[in-house]
């Protein structure tokens, strides 16, 4: 096989000669003025194509320079995206309603007269919070300018005040939850209003869905629709209830046969032991995301140590500030939440972490990139094990990569690793490094 091309332009030409479909609109320019001219040309031309274009990407052409410039943890440094101004449209605010999230956060949403924006019909747009409503001075009946942030998320840009009707109605943020009627408060230091009722149906539904999600317990087959049905049938109201389910209980759910019911119960049973970080995340504590949950698990080691920590002890954890520390302390100060955790611990064993043991491992300080499909674990599980073992995971191969883990059907990363002299290991060797 002949030597691989040294430039991006030549690489595209080679791929085209091999029968791959290559976008014909790329162009090589010599300076930033050429990039700007290309961007301006496509800003007016983009509507003529039969697919949506939201911007251009300028890349360094020479492959050698690309590798020299390198990558961040998520993206190449040798490429920059230049977006086009977002397409805008005008429409009328027909109503403003409030949604309640899993943490009790109330989010106002503008209900709009349907309008086409960048190829899709939009009838809803978030207004974020009370401060944003006041900043925009948006009212029911107003004509507003709408655009898609990043050409994806609908947002209200401004109100066309000269078109405001005499009967336009100001929106007053509710003082009670629209679903459960409990008091709504705005916590000091936050822009959000929250329903504090732990039994609120809206927050309960979203918390239960989050508990079963891929980020948390990752229970196969237990998606939002099944969770909603279980709640409606009165089969679950807390996370512990999932583990008490039997195939007979699930048989009453419409569209779920006996075999599917058995598979779901089996999937739930598989989660009777779980990593401590995932367990903490699944509790849905306000301000505790995936990274923070992992930091807390690393620091305290066991669930017992974690739940007994006071706000001062929590604030000493790297990456955990006063707001998070107070949120965790408040969670465990609530008798209802303590009861929820106790009930869950009768079914589930969070696996303790022992970070002090990790420096003896083979992957401490090593950087891994994953490609292809692993047979013994999911991609997320592999990443978690690398991080727990003291290694780091990157999305792209570079000179700083120590190992490329190649599963079945590896992609182009394998060729790049070969060019850079990065060690490529198979799944068997990867498991050996993990100590599995």
C-alpha angles and dihedrals in degrees: 000000000000122000115281114254118271096219137052091237092053090044091057090048090051092049090050091051089053091057101262119140107248126186105249096208100079117118136190116228131180103218146011091272087062090052091051092048091050091048092051092048093053093044088070097032100049095087090063094065122088092234133056119266119191099176147322134271121223115204136182103252102212113082093211091057091046090059091045092053091044134180142297117226090277111019145025118268091210094067130064128188118221110197126207119236109276116261111249135204137178125235141153127264104233096179144343117227133177127236123199119219131204093269090050093257114155114219121189114222126196114227105211139195100258113266134173114245121175095338101317136083114249123199101155135049130175118242090194101212147340093278091056091050090052092046092053093036087217118176136183106271095030124132108233138188110239131194138165114250104230084357088284115073117056113231135175108239101183146334120254093226096183087065095049110130121228091246096052108142125220117227118236116202110238121252091204131049110266090221107040103017094233122142118280120214136187107225117224111262094020134095092209128094115217139198106228096197105115090198095053107136093225095053092040092054093049093043092052091048090049091048091059095040127113092258093055125025093346095212108185113233096011100111131154095276094053091045090052091051092049090052093047091051091049092242098124135027101150133034091254089063090068090066093052093057119117130197087253091057091051094047089078092063114101114248095014113112128200094265093049090048091054092048092051093049089049091050090052092049090053088065095059086108119042142163112275093235092056091046091054091046092050092058088074096225112181113262093007109119131170097281094045091048089054092048091051092048091050093049101045099030097202137048091239092056091046098051093047095053117110126218094268092052092046092051090060091066113106110255094015116109132189094275094055092041092053091046092054093044091050090050093057092040088065110091090210093055092046089052090050091053093045091052091049092049090058087067105027134053114205108213111236121238124224107190093174089069094056102079088073091060125104096238101051109131093003123130118222134192120195126213133170128010124308117214098205100050144003123265091253091051091051091051091049092051092049092051093045089052092055098261131117132231125221128188096219137045115246140151088278093060116109100186137015108204107210118199128174116319097010118198135224091297088083092061091047091050089052092051092050095043093244114158113251116205131186126230094268092056091044091055089049091054089049089052093240 
